[in-house]
Amino acid sequence: MTQQNIDLGGVVVATTLAFKEDASAPAGLAVDYDRFGEHVDFLMSNGCRGVGPNGSLGEYSSLTDEERRKVIQVAVEAVDGRGIVIAGVHGVGSHQARTWAELAREDGADGVLLLPPTLYRANEGEVIAHFEEVAKVGLPIMAYNNPFDTKVDLVPSLVAKLAEIPEVVAIKEFSGDVRRVYEIRELCDIDVIAGADDVLFESMVNGAVGWFAGYPNAFPREAVELYNLLANGDWQQARRLYEQLVPVFRWDTRTEFVQAIKLSMDICGNSYGGPTRPPRGPLSDEQRAQVTADTERALAALAVR
């Protein structure tokens, strides 16, 4: 079967979502669509390949249905043909995920990011059925392996079965096991995308072709530079840059990653991070101090390059 084509080489940013105080909004925080659109434009203007709205970093599970759809519409408008929009369409059941995929297609997204069923530990057959149902929409699918949140591990043998679905063109690998890049490539012809910022270097060395990223929300220009060095095989120069960024990148794989990345954005001052909606609360004083120190270390290192 012929796979669908979409160029995933480059930095696709899993976008954060700005909120503003509004007593009438859920949890007193309304989506700030203007700031979100400005942020997407900022990312695209700094060389990113595209954006991935409505992922975990975009707090999709804390949005109303109306908000969730409008986020995709704003992202598509802000990208304005300069790159790609990979819309998160995660759902508890395939009927829900398919509905989000249909809306994403209608609103102009170029592809979708899809977890296995959320809130339920699906077996292999149920996982495959979930992806087959969403594939009926016809958009390219990037499967997302996040066994920490979903409790379902898309192991290489299962990825190979999903790759038999023509619409499944890529896997965002977030397990942290960089050996899987080789294993997946040995078993099937599918793009492996680095999904965890703090193993980007190792994943790219092993053959990942793209980066679906969190921390480029704060450092997009430097992230694109790092990706390009890796893609071109300039390993030594890439390592020197990476080792200055990896301490702050580690926050991408911690429970409080949304709050941490938003704080780093505010510290960098290029784009607005701001508060998070429940269930995510503010960072502890200790966490805030550590994120600040890690971010300032990265900025200091980048300033003298």
C-alpha positions as CSV (number, residue, x, y, z in Angstrom):
1,M,0.0,0.0,0.0
2,T,1.2,3.5,-0.8
3,Q,2.0,5.7,2.1
4,Q,0.7,9.3,2.2
5,N,3.4,12.0,1.7
6,I,4.1,14.8,4.1
7,D,7.6,16.3,4.7
8,L,8.2,16.1,8.5
9,G,11.8,17.1,8.3
10,G,12.5,20.1,10.6
11,V,11.2,21.5,13.9
12,V,7.4,21.1,14.4
13,V,6.6,22.8,17.7
14,A,4.1,21.4,20.1
15,T,2.6,24.8,20.9
16,T,1.7,26.2,24.3
17,L,-1.6,28.0,24.6
18,A,-1.9,31.5,26.1
19,F,-4.7,32.3,28.6
20,K,-6.0,35.6,30.0
21,E,-8.0,36.3,33.1
22,D,-11.7,36.2,32.6
23,A,-14.1,35.4,35.5
24,S,-16.7,34.0,33.1
25,A,-14.3,31.5,31.5
26,P,-13.5,28.0,32.7
27,A,-11.3,28.3,35.8
28,G,-11.3,32.0,35.3
29,L,-8.9,31.8,32.3
30,A,-10.0,32.4,28.7
31,V,-8.0,31.3,25.7
32,D,-6.1,34.3,24.4
33,Y,-6.4,33.6,20.7
34,D,-4.6,36.8,19.7
35,R,-1.5,35.9,21.7
36,F,-1.6,32.4,20.5
37,G,-1.7,33.5,16.8
38,E,1.2,35.9,17.5
39,H,3.1,33.0,19.0
40,V,2.6,30.8,16.0
41,D,3.7,33.6,13.8
42,F,6.8,34.0,15.9
43,L,7.7,30.3,15.6
44,M,7.2,30.3,11.8
45,S,9.2,33.5,11.4
46,N,12.1,31.8,13.2
47,G,12.3,29.0,10.7
48,C,10.2,26.2,12.3
49,R,8.7,23.6,9.9
50,G,5.3,23.9,11.5
51,V,3.2,23.7,14.7
52,G,1.4,21.0,16.6
53,P,-1.5,22.6,18.4
54,N,-3.8,20.7,20.8
55,G,-1.2,18.4,22.3
56,S,-0.6,17.9,26.0
57,L,1.6,21.0,25.9
58,G,-1.4,22.9,24.5
59,E,-3.6,21.7,27.4
60,Y,-6.1,20.2,25.0
61,S,-7.8,18.2,27.8
62,S,-8.6,21.4,29.7
63,L,-10.3,23.0,26.7
64,T,-14.0,23.2,25.8
65,D,-14.9,21.6,22.4
66,E,-15.4,25.1,21.0
67,E,-12.0,26.3,22.2
68,R,-10.3,23.1,21.0
69,R,-11.6,23.6,17.4
70,K,-10.8,27.3,17.3
71,V,-7.2,26.7,18.3
72,I,-6.7,24.7,15.1
73,Q,-8.4,27.4,13.0
74,V,-6.2,30.1,14.5
75,A,-3.1,28.0,14.0
76,V,-3.9,27.4,10.4
77,E,-4.5,31.1,9.8
78,A,-1.3,32.1,11.6
79,V,0.9,29.6,9.7
80,D,-0.6,31.0,6.5
81,G,0.9,28.4,4.2
82,R,4.5,28.9,5.5
83,G,4.7,25.4,6.9
84,I,2.5,22.6,8.3
85,V,-0.1,22.2,11.0
86,I,-0.3,18.8,12.7
87,A,-3.4,18.9,14.9
88,G,-3.7,16.9,18.0
89,V,-6.8,14.7,17.8
90,H,-6.5,12.6,20.9
91,G,-9.6,11.0,22.3
92,V,-10.8,8.4,24.7
93,G,-12.5,6.5,21.8
94,S,-11.9,6.3,18.1
95,H,-15.2,7.9,17.4
96,Q,-14.1,11.0,19.3
97,A,-10.6,11.1,17.8
98,R,-12.1,10.6,14.3
99,T,-14.5,13.6,14.9
100,W,-11.5,15.8,15.8
101,A,-9.6,14.6,12.7
102,E,-12.6,15.4,10.5
103,L,-12.8,18.9,12.0
104,A,-9.0,19.3,11.6
105,R,-9.3,18.4,7.9
106,E,-12.2,20.8,7.5
107,D,-10.2,23.6,9.1
108,G,-7.1,23.1,7.0
109,A,-4.7,21.0,9.0
110,D,-2.1,19.1,7.1
111,G,-2.0,16.1,9.3
112,V,-2.9,14.8,12.8
113,L,-1.1,13.6,15.9
114,L,-2.8,10.7,17.5
115,L,-2.3,8.9,20.8
116,P,-3.7,5.4,21.5
117,P,-7.1,5.6,23.3
118,T,-6.7,7.8,26.4
119,L,-7.9,6.9,29.9
120,Y,-8.0,3.2,28.9
121,R,-5.2,0.7,28.6
122,A,-6.1,-0.6,25.1
123,N,-4.8,-3.9,23.9
124,E,-2.9,-4.3,20.6
125,G,-6.1,-5.0,18.5
126,E,-7.9,-2.1,20.1
127,V,-5.0,0.2,19.3
128,I,-4.9,-0.8,15.7
129,A,-8.6,-0.4,15.4
130,H,-8.3,3.1,16.9
131,F,-5.8,4.2,14.2
132,E,-7.7,2.5,11.4
133,E,-10.9,4.4,12.3
134,V,-9.1,7.8,12.3
135,A,-7.3,6.9,9.1
136,K,-10.7,6.9,7.3
137,V,-10.6,10.7,7.5
138,G,-7.7,10.6,5.0
139,L,-5.2,12.9,6.6
140,P,-1.6,11.8,7.3
141,I,-1.3,10.5,10.8
142,M,1.7,10.8,13.1
143,A,1.3,8.2,15.8
144,Y,2.3,9.3,19.3
145,N,4.0,6.9,21.7
146,N,3.7,8.3,25.2
147,P,3.6,5.3,27.5
148,F,3.8,7.4,30.6
149,D,0.6,9.2,30.1
150,T,-1.5,6.6,28.2
151,K,-0.1,3.5,29.8
152,V,0.0,2.0,26.3
153,D,3.4,1.4,24.9
154,L,3.6,1.5,21.1
155,V,6.6,-0.9,20.9
156,P,8.4,-1.3,17.6
157,S,6.5,-4.5,16.6
158,L,3.2,-2.6,17.1
159,V,4.5,0.4,15.3
160,A,5.2,-1.9,12.3
161,K,1.6,-3.0,12.3
162,L,0.3,0.5,12.5
163,A,2.7,1.4,9.6
164,E,0.7,-1.0,7.4
165,I,-2.1,1.6,7.5
166,P,-1.3,4.0,4.6
167,E,-2.2,7.1,6.5
168,V,0.2,6.4,9.4
169,V,3.3,8.0,8.1
170,A,5.3,8.7,11.2
171,I,5.8,7.9,14.9
172,K,6.5,10.5,17.6
173,E,8.8,8.5,19.9
174,F,8.6,9.7,23.5
175,S,9.6,6.6,25.4
176,G,13.2,7.9,25.9
177,D,14.6,4.6,24.6
178,V,16.7,5.8,21.7
179,R,17.4,2.2,20.7
180,R,13.9,2.1,19.3
181,V,14.8,4.4,16.4
182,Y,16.9,1.6,14.9
183,E,14.3,-1.1,15.8
184,I,11.5,0.8,14.1
185,R,13.5,1.5,11.0
186,E,14.5,-2.1,10.7
187,L,10.8,-3.3,10.9
188,C,9.0,-0.7,8.7
189,D,9.3,2.3,6.4
190,I,8.0,5.1,8.6
191,D,9.4,8.4,9.7
192,V,10.7,8.3,13.3
193,I,10.3,11.7,14.9
194,A,12.2,12.7,18.1
195,G,9.5,13.4,20.6
196,A,11.5,14.1,23.8
197,D,13.7,17.2,23.8
198,D,16.3,15.7,26.2
199,V,17.2,12.8,23.9
200,L,17.1,14.8,20.6
201,F,20.8,14.4,19.9
202,E,20.8,10.7,20.5
203,S,17.6,10.2,18.5
204,M,18.9,12.2,15.5
205,V,22.2,10.3,15.5
206,N,20.3,7.1,15.4
207,G,18.2,8.2,12.4
208,A,15.2,10.3,13.5
209,V,14.2,12.6,10.7
210,G,12.3,15.3,12.5
211,W,11.7,16.9,15.9
212,F,8.3,17.4,17.4
213,A,9.4,19.7,20.1
214,G,8.4,21.4,23.3
215,Y,11.2,23.8,24.3
216,P,11.5,25.5,20.9
217,N,8.5,27.4,22.1
218,A,11.1,29.4,24.1
219,F,14.1,29.0,21.8
220,P,12.9,28.6,18.2
221,R,15.8,30.1,16.3
222,E,18.4,28.1,18.3
223,A,16.3,25.0,18.0
224,V,16.2,25.2,14.3
225,E,19.9,25.8,14.2
226,L,20.5,22.7,16.4
227,Y,18.2,20.6,14.2
228,N,19.9,21.7,11.0
229,L,23.3,20.8,12.5
230,L,22.1,17.4,13.4
231,A,20.3,16.8,10.0
232,N,23.5,17.8,8.2
233,G,25.7,15.4,10.3
234,D,27.7,18.2,12.0
235,W,27.7,16.2,15.2
236,Q,30.5,17.9,17.1
237,Q,29.1,21.4,16.6
238,A,25.6,20.2,17.4
239,R,26.8,18.5,20.6
240,R,28.4,21.7,21.8
241,L,25.1,23.6,21.4
242,Y,23.0,20.7,22.7
243,E,24.9,20.3,25.9
244,Q,24.2,23.9,26.8
245,L,20.4,23.4,26.3
246,V,19.9,19.8,27.6
247,P,19.6,20.8,31.3
248,V,16.5,22.9,30.5
249,F,15.3,20.4,27.9
250,R,14.9,17.8,30.7
251,W,11.9,19.7,31.9
252,D,10.1,18.6,28.7
253,T,9.8,15.1,30.2
254,R,8.8,16.0,33.7
255,T,5.3,16.1,35.1
256,E,5.3,19.9,35.2
257,F,6.6,20.4,31.7
258,V,3.8,22.7,30.6
259,Q,4.4,25.1,33.5
260,A,8.2,24.9,33.1
261,I,8.1,25.6,29.3
262,K,5.7,28.5,29.8
263,L,8.0,30.0,32.5
264,S,11.0,29.6,30.3
265,M,9.1,31.5,27.6
266,D,8.4,34.3,30.0
267,I,12.0,34.5,31.0
268,C,13.2,34.6,27.4
269,G,10.8,37.4,26.8
270,N,10.1,36.6,23.1
271,S,6.7,35.2,23.5
272,Y,4.1,34.9,26.3
273,G,3.9,31.8,28.4
274,G,1.6,32.7,31.3
275,P,-0.6,30.6,33.5
276,T,-2.0,27.1,33.1
277,R,-5.5,25.8,33.5
278,P,-6.4,23.0,36.1
279,P,-5.4,20.4,36.8
280,R,-2.0,22.1,36.4
281,G,-1.2,24.4,39.2
282,P,1.7,26.8,39.7
283,L,5.3,25.5,40.1
284,S,6.7,25.2,43.6
285,D,9.2,27.8,44.7
286,E,11.9,25.2,44.3
287,Q,10.8,24.2,40.9
288,R,10.5,27.7,39.7
289,A,14.0,28.5,40.9
290,Q,15.4,25.5,39.1
291,V,13.6,26.2,35.8
292,T,14.8,29.8,36.1
293,A,18.4,28.7,36.7
294,D,18.3,26.2,33.8
295,T,16.8,28.7,31.4
296,E,19.3,31.5,32.3
297,R,22.2,29.0,31.9
298,A,20.9,28.3,28.4
299,L,20.5,32.0,27.6
300,A,24.0,32.8,28.8
301,A,25.5,30.1,26.8
302,L,23.6,31.1,23.7
303,A,24.6,34.8,24.2
304,V,28.3,34.1,23.9
305,R,28.1,31.8,20.8
